[in-house]
Amino acid sequence: MKFYKYHGAGNDFLIADGRGASIDLSAERISSLCDRHTGFGADGLMVLEESGDYDFRMRYYNSDGSGGMMCGNGGRCIVAFAADLGYKNFHFEAPDGPHEAELLSGEAAAFTNAARIVRLGMKNVSGAKPYYGDRSCDWFLDTGTRHLVRFVEDIDKLDVVGEGRPLRHDPRFAPVGVNVNFVKVNAPRDIVVRTYEKGVEDETLACGTGITASAMASWIAYRVAVSRADSSAGYNRSGEPVVVKETKPVVCSVRARIAELNVTFTPSLILRPGEKPEFSAVDVFLTGPAVFVGTVECSIL
C-alpha cells in the first residue's frame, strides 16, 4: 500500500488514496505507521475517499488512531494531495462537516516539494467559554476540534508538554479532553502559538484548528479588555450590553514553530454584566503552506 507524506507548517501526515478501494486500518496499525521510531513517522493519517455529494471525503486520524475530528493543517494537505491527483475543485467532506478550499499558489506543481499556499474554509464558530484564573483568563472554543487557549509571556522557554499535558487531562474537559494552545500576543492581530495536541500527546509544530482558536481567543480577549477599560462592569455607561460586530473580516497573523499562517474571520461579541460573553464567527479561513514530502510503500494487509 502506498502512502503520500505531506506537511502543513511542520504538522505532518500520511495520506492514502482510498478511491475505489476500502481502506480499513485499526488504531493499532495507524499508531504503528505513525510511530517516529518504528514506523514512517507522522502526526496523523488521512484517507481521501470518494463522496456522493462533494468532490471528495477526508477521513482523519491522530497518530494514536483516534479520529472523528477536523484537522486544519491536514485539510490543507489533503487539498494539495487532491490537486496532485488532478482535482480542480476542492469542496470536500470532513468529520466536522463540509469545507471548501482554494490553491493560492502552486496549482501546476504536481507531486513536487514546492510549498503550496492553501486557503481553507473552516466551520463557523459559536461560543467561547472563559475559565478565569488568579491572574488571567483561558478560553475554550470548538473550531472543529476542542481547544483551550492560554496566554503567556515567555513562549520560547515554555515547557509545552509539562504545562499542556495536565490541562489536556483536566477533569473540566473530560471525558473527551482538550488540545492546549499557548499564545504570545505581539499585537491584537499578531500572535505566536505553540500547541499540545491530544491524540499525538506531544507538542506539534503547528495545529490548524488550534491556530484558528488562538486567533479568535486573542480577538475576544482584546475586545473584553477594551470594554473593561471603558467600564469596569463590562458594559457601557447606560447599562446596556456591549455589542461588537466587525463589519470587515479580521485578519490575524500567526507564527507557528516553523511557518507563518493567517486566520481570517468575521466575529460578533456580546458582553452582558455578570454573564458569559456570547461569541460567534463566520467566514472563517485558515491560510498557510502545504508541502509534498515523498511516498512510502508497505505491506499492511
C-alpha positions in Angstrom: 0.0 0.0 0.0 1.3 3.5 -0.9 1.1 6.5 1.4 1.9 10.0 0.4 3.5 12.2 3.0 2.7 15.9 3.3 3.3 18.5 6.0 1.4 21.7 6.7 3.7 24.2 8.6 5.5 21.2 10.0 2.4 19.2 11.0 3.0 16.0 9.0 0.6 13.4 7.7 0.5 10.1 5.8 -2.3 10.2 3.2 -3.7 7.2 1.3 -5.8 7.3 -1.9 -9.0 5.5 -0.9 -10.9 6.0 -4.1 -12.3 2.7 -5.4 -10.9 0.8 -2.5 -11.9 0.1 1.1 -9.1 1.1 3.4 -9.8 0.0 7.0 -7.0 0.5 9.4 -7.1 -0.4 13.0 -6.0 2.1 15.7 -3.0 -0.1 16.4 -2.0 -0.1 12.7 -2.3 3.6 12.4 -0.2 4.1 15.6 2.4 1.8 14.2 2.6 3.6 10.8 2.8 7.0 12.5 5.5 6.0 15.1 8.6 8.0 14.5 11.0 5.2 15.6 9.4 2.0 14.3 7.1 3.4 11.6 7.2 6.1 9.0 6.5 9.0 11.4 3.6 11.4 11.2 1.3 13.4 13.5 -1.7 11.9 11.7 -3.0 9.8 8.9 -5.7 10.6 6.3 -7.6 8.8 3.6 -9.0 10.6 0.6 -12.3 8.9 -0.4 -15.0 9.4 -3.0 -18.0 11.4 -2.0 -21.5 11.3 -3.5 -22.2 15.0 -2.6 -18.8 16.6 -2.7 -15.5 16.4 -4.6 -14.1 14.0 -2.1 -14.2 13.0 1.6 -11.4 13.5 4.1 -11.1 10.7 6.8 -8.7 11.8 9.5 -6.9 10.0 12.4 -4.5 11.2 15.0 -1.2 9.3 15.4 -2.7 7.2 18.2 -5.5 6.1 15.9 -8.3 8.2 17.4 -10.5 10.0 14.9 -13.7 11.9 14.4 -12.3 15.5 14.5 -11.2 18.1 12.0 -7.6 19.0 11.3 -6.8 22.4 9.7 -3.3 21.6 8.6 -4.5 18.2 7.5 -7.3 19.8 5.5 -4.8 22.0 3.6 -2.5 19.0 3.0 -5.3 16.8 1.6 -6.3 19.6 -0.7 -2.7 19.7 -2.0 -2.9 15.9 -2.4 -6.2 16.2 -4.3 -4.6 18.7 -6.6 -1.7 16.3 -7.2 -4.3 13.7 -8.2 -5.8 16.0 -10.7 -8.7 17.6 -8.9 -9.5 21.2 -9.9 -12.2 21.9 -7.2 -11.9 21.3 -3.5 -15.3 21.2 -1.9 -15.0 18.2 0.5 -16.5 16.4 3.5 -14.6 16.3 6.8 -15.5 15.0 10.2 -17.0 18.4 11.3 -18.9 19.0 8.0 -18.2 20.4 4.5 -15.3 22.6 3.7 -14.1 24.5 0.6 -10.6 25.5 -0.3 -8.6 27.0 -3.0 -4.9 27.0 -4.0 -3.4 30.4 -3.9 -0.2 29.2 -5.4 1.4 26.1 -6.9 -1.5 24.8 -9.0 0.7 23.2 -11.6 3.4 21.8 -9.2 2.1 18.2 -9.1 4.0 16.0 -6.6 6.9 18.3 -6.2 8.4 19.6 -3.0 7.5 23.3 -3.7 5.2 24.7 -1.0 1.7 25.4 -2.0 -0.4 28.1 -0.2 -3.8 26.8 0.5 -6.8 28.9 1.8 -9.1 26.6 3.7 -12.6 27.5 4.7 -13.2 26.4 8.3 -16.5 25.9 10.1 -18.4 28.8 11.6 -17.8 29.0 15.3 -20.4 29.6 18.0 -19.5 30.0 21.7 -16.4 30.8 23.7 -16.2 29.8 27.3 -13.9 31.7 29.7 -12.0 29.9 32.5 -10.9 32.6 35.0 -7.7 32.1 37.0 -6.0 34.2 39.6 -4.2 36.4 37.1 -5.5 35.5 33.7 -8.4 34.0 31.7 -8.2 30.9 29.5 -10.7 30.5 26.6 -12.3 27.3 25.3 -13.5 27.2 21.7 -14.5 24.4 19.3 -13.2 25.2 15.8 -13.7 21.6 14.5 -11.7 20.3 17.4 -11.8 21.2 21.1 -9.2 23.8 22.1 -8.2 25.6 25.3 -6.2 28.9 24.7 -3.9 30.2 27.4 -1.9 33.5 27.1 1.7 33.5 28.1 4.6 35.9 28.0 7.8 33.9 27.5 6.6 31.4 24.9 10.1 30.4 23.7 11.1 29.0 27.1 7.7 27.4 27.8 7.6 23.7 28.7 4.6 23.0 26.4 4.5 19.3 27.3 4.9 19.8 31.0 2.2 22.5 31.2 0.0 21.3 28.4 -0.5 17.6 29.4 -2.2 18.4 32.8 -4.6 20.8 31.1 -5.3 18.2 28.3 -6.4 15.8 31.0 -8.1 18.4 33.2 -11.4 16.9 34.6 -13.2 20.1 33.4 -12.8 18.8 29.8 -13.4 15.1 30.5 -14.1 12.6 29.0 -13.0 13.9 25.6 -10.1 16.1 26.7 -8.9 19.2 25.0 -6.0 20.5 22.9 -4.0 23.2 24.6 -2.6 26.3 22.9 -0.2 28.7 24.4 -0.3 32.2 22.9 2.1 35.1 23.0 0.3 38.3 21.8 2.7 40.7 20.0 -0.3 42.9 18.9 -4.1 42.3 18.8 -3.7 40.7 15.4 -0.2 39.3 15.6 0.4 36.3 17.7 2.7 33.3 18.3 1.2 29.9 19.0 2.6 26.6 20.4 0.2 23.6 20.8 0.0 20.4 22.8 -2.2 18.1 20.8 -4.2 15.3 22.3 -4.1 12.1 20.2 -0.4 13.0 19.4 0.2 13.6 23.2 3.0 15.9 22.5 3.8 19.4 21.1 3.3 19.6 17.3 5.0 22.1 15.1 1.6 23.6 14.2 -2.1 22.9 14.7 -4.5 24.4 12.3 -7.7 24.3 14.4 -5.7 25.5 17.3 -4.2 28.4 15.4 -7.8 29.3 14.4 -9.0 29.1 18.0 -6.0 31.1 19.2 -6.6 33.9 16.7 -10.3 34.1 17.9 -9.4 34.0 21.6 -6.9 36.8 21.1 -9.5 39.0 19.5 -12.0 38.2 22.2 -9.5 39.0 25.0 -8.7 42.3 23.3 -12.3 43.3 23.0 -13.1 42.3 26.5 -10.1 44.3 27.8 -11.2 47.4 25.8 -14.7 47.1 27.2 -13.5 46.8 30.8 -11.3 49.9 30.2 -14.4 51.8 29.2 -16.5 50.4 32.1 -15.3 48.3 34.9 -18.6 46.3 34.8 -18.0 45.2 31.2 -20.9 47.1 29.7 -21.5 50.6 28.6 -22.4 53.5 30.9 -26.1 53.3 30.1 -26.2 49.8 31.4 -26.9 48.2 28.1 -24.9 45.2 26.8 -21.8 45.9 24.7 -22.2 44.6 21.2 -19.2 44.3 19.0 -19.7 43.3 15.4 -16.9 43.7 12.9 -18.1 44.9 9.5 -14.9 43.7 7.8 -13.1 40.5 8.3 -10.4 40.3 11.0 -7.0 39.1 9.7 -4.7 37.7 12.3 -1.1 36.8 11.5 0.1 33.7 13.3 3.6 32.4 13.8 3.8 28.7 14.4 7.1 26.9 15.2 8.5 26.9 11.6 5.9 28.8 9.5 3.7 31.8 9.1 0.0 31.4 8.7 -3.0 33.7 8.9 -6.6 33.4 10.1 -9.5 35.4 8.7 -12.9 35.6 10.3 -15.8 38.0 10.9 -16.7 38.0 14.6 -19.5 39.1 16.8 -19.3 39.5 20.6 -22.0 40.5 23.1 -20.9 41.4 26.7 -23.5 41.5 29.4 -22.7 42.2 33.1 -22.4 39.0 35.1 -22.9 36.7 32.2 -20.6 34.8 29.9 -19.6 36.5 26.6 -21.6 35.5 23.6 -19.2 34.9 20.7 -19.6 33.8 17.1 -17.6 33.9 13.9 -18.4 33.4 10.3 -16.5 33.4 7.0 -13.5 31.6 8.8 -10.4 30.9 6.7 -7.1 29.4 7.5 -4.3 30.1 5.0 -0.8 28.5 5.1 1.6 26.2 3.3 1.1 22.5 2.3 4.2 20.6 1.1 4.6 17.2 -0.5 7.4 15.3 1.1 7.5 11.9 -0.6 6.0 8.5 -0.8 6.3 5.3 1.2 5.1 1.8 0.4 4.4 -1.0 2.8 2.5 -4.3 3.1 -0.1 -3.9 5.8 -2.8 -6.5 4.9 
